[in-house]
Amino acid sequence: MFKKKKFFKFAVLALMSVFFLAACGTDDEGSKGATSGDSDKLVFGVKYDTKLFGLKNPTSGEVEGFDIDIAKQLAKEILGDETKVEFVEVTSKTRIPLLNKGDIDAIIATMTITEDRKKEVDFTEVYFEAGQSLLVKKGSPVQSIDDLTKDTTVLAVKGSTSTDNIRAAAPDAPVLEFENYAEAFTALKAGKGDALTTDNSILMGMASEDDSFELVGGKFTDEPYGIAVKKGNTELLDKLNKALETIHSNGEFDKVHDKWFEGMNY
């Protein structure tokens, strides 16, 4: 009788331990990111190499730009405090994998809404309208998409819609791809290509760094930017859309836009 009681007591204690550990694990998971609904911060994937949208300041170590300030305004609306935000560096190639792994809650990184991407992630309403263009050295014979031939090399970034678009628009032109915009612009300045292509809004940031380069040919695509969340995360998606609507109506969106783009024609 003693052995049976002792065994029963041990089994009960073991089961209680399992339930306790499981409960703790659930709490830990729930505290990661804003997708649980009770987080104390929003984790955004942002660019660190894209002037005007997301660029790491080498002096302060802070990432700065339009996307950054919009993310802070969204955090203010959703969590009541614009400092309740964390930024994780992404590139066009890494942003969806990082989102799906749960390393970030949302992507705000000059990301064009496309039908193919809608199969992988869910997008908010459009928050910025851009269009693809060309950046060239001033005086370049390349002045439009029609000037791109088999003898002109175009520079682009891996994982971006720009790469697919340029291959469709100028099928004869060789395309040289880079990991990020900083590498691509460095290559253009070094003469490794005749033109760099991506969204005009991003190219404007590059041209503002070096006035020996200019945008040419106007826009040859429409690139509506959206904020991406993990597929099926309707709770966060609804909060972001509501917050976007609020900052549009209260004027905060326009303030951020004017801070970064006032006087620019794009």
C-alpha positions as CSV (number, residue, x, y, z in Angstrom):
1,M,0.0,0.0,0.0
2,F,2.8,2.4,0.9
3,K,4.6,1.8,-2.4
4,K,1.4,2.5,-4.4
5,K,0.7,5.7,-2.5
6,K,4.2,6.9,-3.0
7,F,4.1,6.1,-6.8
8,F,0.8,7.9,-7.1
9,K,2.1,11.0,-5.3
10,F,5.2,11.1,-7.6
11,A,3.1,10.8,-10.7
12,V,0.8,13.7,-9.7
13,L,3.9,15.9,-9.0
14,A,5.4,15.0,-12.3
15,L,2.2,15.9,-14.2
16,M,2.0,19.2,-12.3
17,S,5.5,20.1,-13.4
18,V,4.7,19.3,-17.0
19,F,1.7,21.6,-16.9
20,F,3.7,24.4,-15.2
21,L,6.5,24.3,-17.8
22,A,4.0,24.3,-20.6
23,A,2.2,27.3,-19.2
24,C,5.5,29.1,-18.8
25,G,6.4,28.3,-22.4
26,T,3.1,29.8,-23.6
27,D,3.7,33.0,-21.8
28,D,7.2,33.4,-23.2
29,E,6.0,32.9,-26.7
30,G,3.1,35.4,-26.2
31,S,5.5,38.1,-25.1
32,K,7.5,38.0,-28.3
33,G,6.4,40.6,-30.8
34,A,3.1,42.3,-31.4
35,T,1.4,39.3,-33.1
36,S,0.2,38.0,-29.7
37,G,-1.9,41.1,-29.1
38,D,-0.4,41.8,-25.7
39,S,3.2,42.9,-26.6
40,D,4.8,46.0,-25.3
41,K,6.6,46.8,-28.6
42,L,6.3,46.4,-32.4
43,V,9.3,44.9,-34.2
44,F,9.6,46.3,-37.8
45,G,11.9,45.0,-40.5
46,V,13.4,48.1,-42.2
47,K,16.1,49.0,-44.7
48,Y,19.4,50.3,-43.4
49,D,20.8,51.3,-46.7
50,T,18.1,53.3,-48.4
51,K,18.4,57.1,-48.0
52,L,15.1,58.9,-47.3
53,F,13.4,55.7,-46.3
54,G,15.7,53.8,-44.0
55,L,19.4,54.6,-43.6
56,K,21.7,53.9,-40.6
57,N,23.4,57.1,-39.4
58,P,27.1,56.3,-39.0
59,T,27.5,59.0,-36.4
60,S,24.5,58.2,-34.1
61,G,24.1,54.6,-35.0
62,E,20.3,55.2,-35.4
63,V,18.4,54.2,-38.5
64,E,16.5,57.2,-40.0
65,G,14.0,57.9,-42.8
66,F,10.4,58.1,-43.9
67,D,9.6,54.4,-43.2
68,I,11.2,54.7,-39.7
69,D,9.1,57.8,-38.8
70,I,5.9,56.2,-40.1
71,A,6.6,53.1,-38.0
72,K,7.0,55.2,-34.9
73,Q,3.7,57.0,-35.6
74,L,2.0,53.6,-36.0
75,A,3.5,52.4,-32.7
76,K,2.2,55.5,-31.1
77,E,-1.3,54.8,-32.3
78,I,-1.3,51.1,-31.5
79,L,0.7,51.0,-28.3
80,G,0.4,54.6,-27.1
81,D,4.1,55.4,-27.3
82,E,6.3,55.9,-30.4
83,T,9.3,54.6,-28.5
84,K,7.7,51.1,-28.2
85,V,9.3,50.1,-31.4
86,E,12.3,48.0,-32.5
87,F,14.0,48.0,-35.9
88,V,15.6,45.0,-37.5
89,E,17.6,45.3,-40.7
90,V,16.2,43.6,-43.7
91,T,17.0,43.5,-47.4
92,S,14.7,42.8,-50.3
93,K,15.9,39.2,-50.2
94,T,15.7,38.6,-46.5
95,R,12.5,40.5,-45.4
96,I,9.9,37.8,-46.1
97,P,11.9,34.9,-44.6
98,L,12.6,37.0,-41.4
99,L,8.8,37.8,-41.2
100,N,7.8,34.1,-41.6
101,K,10.4,33.0,-39.0
102,G,8.8,35.4,-36.5
103,D,11.9,37.5,-36.1
104,I,9.9,40.6,-37.0
105,D,6.2,41.5,-36.7
106,A,5.9,43.6,-39.8
107,I,7.9,44.8,-42.8
108,I,8.0,48.5,-43.7
109,A,10.8,48.6,-46.2
110,T,9.9,50.1,-49.6
111,M,8.0,46.9,-50.4
112,T,5.8,46.9,-53.5
113,I,2.5,45.2,-53.2
114,T,2.3,42.5,-55.9
115,E,0.0,39.5,-56.6
116,D,2.8,37.0,-56.1
117,R,3.8,38.6,-52.7
118,K,0.2,38.5,-51.6
119,K,0.4,34.7,-51.7
120,E,3.2,34.8,-49.1
121,V,2.2,37.8,-46.9
122,D,-0.7,40.1,-46.1
123,F,-0.4,43.8,-46.9
124,T,-1.9,46.9,-45.4
125,E,-3.4,49.6,-47.6
126,V,-0.9,51.5,-49.8
127,Y,1.1,54.0,-47.8
128,F,3.4,55.3,-50.5
129,E,3.1,55.5,-54.3
130,A,6.4,55.1,-56.2
131,G,7.5,54.1,-59.7
132,Q,10.5,52.4,-61.2
133,S,13.1,54.7,-63.0
134,L,16.7,54.8,-64.0
135,L,19.7,56.5,-62.3
136,V,22.7,57.4,-64.5
137,K,25.8,59.5,-64.6
138,K,25.0,63.0,-65.9
139,G,25.8,63.2,-69.6
140,S,25.1,59.4,-70.1
141,P,23.7,58.3,-73.5
142,V,21.2,56.3,-71.5
143,Q,18.2,58.7,-71.1
144,S,15.3,56.3,-71.1
145,I,14.3,52.6,-71.0
146,D,14.6,52.6,-74.8
147,D,18.3,53.2,-74.6
148,L,19.0,50.0,-72.8
149,T,20.5,47.4,-75.2
150,K,22.7,44.3,-75.1
151,D,25.6,46.7,-74.8
152,T,24.4,48.5,-71.7
153,T,24.6,46.9,-68.2
154,V,21.9,47.6,-65.7
155,L,22.5,47.3,-62.0
156,A,19.7,46.1,-59.6
157,V,19.1,44.5,-56.2
158,K,18.4,40.9,-55.6
159,G,14.8,40.0,-54.5
160,S,13.3,43.3,-55.7
161,T,10.5,43.7,-58.2
162,S,12.8,46.1,-60.0
163,T,14.9,43.1,-61.3
164,D,11.9,41.4,-62.8
165,N,10.6,44.6,-64.3
166,I,13.8,45.6,-66.0
167,R,14.2,42.2,-67.6
168,A,10.7,42.5,-69.0
169,A,11.1,46.1,-70.1
170,A,14.7,45.7,-71.6
171,P,15.1,42.0,-72.3
172,D,18.4,42.5,-74.2
173,A,20.2,44.4,-71.5
174,P,22.5,42.4,-69.1
175,V,21.4,42.8,-65.4
176,L,24.0,42.7,-62.6
177,E,22.4,42.1,-59.2
178,F,23.7,43.1,-55.8
179,E,22.7,42.4,-52.2
180,N,21.6,45.9,-51.3
181,Y,21.3,49.5,-52.7
182,A,24.5,50.7,-51.2
183,E,26.5,48.0,-53.1
184,A,24.6,48.7,-56.3
185,F,25.2,52.5,-56.1
186,T,28.9,52.0,-55.3
187,A,29.1,49.8,-58.4
188,L,27.4,52.4,-60.5
189,K,29.9,55.1,-59.3
190,A,32.8,52.6,-60.1
191,G,31.5,52.3,-63.7
192,K,30.4,48.7,-63.4
193,G,27.1,49.5,-65.1
194,D,25.5,52.1,-67.3
195,A,22.3,52.6,-65.2
196,L,20.9,51.6,-61.8
197,T,17.2,50.8,-61.6
198,T,14.8,50.7,-58.7
199,D,12.0,52.9,-57.5
200,N,12.3,56.6,-58.2
201,S,11.9,57.4,-54.5
202,I,14.9,55.3,-53.6
203,L,17.0,56.7,-56.6
204,M,16.2,60.2,-55.4
205,G,18.0,59.4,-52.1
206,M,21.1,58.3,-54.1
207,A,21.1,61.3,-56.3
208,S,20.9,63.6,-53.2
209,E,24.2,62.0,-52.0
210,D,26.0,62.7,-55.3
211,D,24.8,65.4,-57.7
212,S,26.9,64.0,-60.6
213,F,24.0,61.4,-61.0
214,E,20.5,62.0,-62.1
215,L,17.1,60.3,-62.7
216,V,16.1,59.9,-66.4
217,G,13.2,58.5,-68.4
218,G,10.5,59.1,-65.9
219,K,8.5,56.2,-64.3
220,F,8.0,53.0,-66.4
221,T,6.1,51.1,-63.6
222,D,3.8,51.8,-60.7
223,E,5.1,50.6,-57.3
224,P,2.6,50.9,-54.5
225,Y,4.3,50.3,-51.1
226,G,2.5,48.4,-48.4
227,I,3.4,47.2,-44.9
228,A,3.5,43.4,-44.8
229,V,2.5,41.1,-41.9
230,K,2.6,37.3,-41.7
231,K,-0.1,35.6,-43.7
232,G,-3.2,35.3,-41.6
233,N,-2.3,37.8,-38.9
234,T,-5.5,39.8,-39.3
235,E,-5.3,41.2,-35.8
236,L,-2.1,43.1,-36.5
237,L,-3.1,43.9,-40.0
238,D,-6.3,45.6,-38.8
239,K,-4.5,47.6,-36.2
240,L,-1.9,48.8,-38.7
241,N,-4.6,49.8,-41.2
242,K,-6.6,51.7,-38.5
243,A,-3.4,53.4,-37.4
244,L,-2.6,54.4,-41.0
245,E,-6.1,55.9,-41.4
246,T,-5.7,57.8,-38.1
247,I,-2.3,59.4,-39.0
248,H,-3.6,60.4,-42.4
249,S,-6.6,62.1,-40.8
250,N,-4.8,63.8,-38.0
251,G,-2.0,65.2,-40.2
252,E,0.9,63.3,-38.8
253,F,1.4,61.4,-42.1
254,D,1.8,64.6,-44.0
255,K,4.2,66.0,-41.5
256,V,6.5,62.9,-41.9
257,H,6.1,63.1,-45.7
258,D,7.1,66.7,-45.9
259,K,10.1,66.2,-43.6
260,W,11.6,63.8,-46.1
261,F,10.2,64.7,-49.5
262,E,9.1,68.4,-49.4
263,G,10.0,70.0,-52.7
264,M,10.8,66.8,-54.5
265,N,9.1,66.0,-57.7
266,Y,8.4,62.2,-58.0
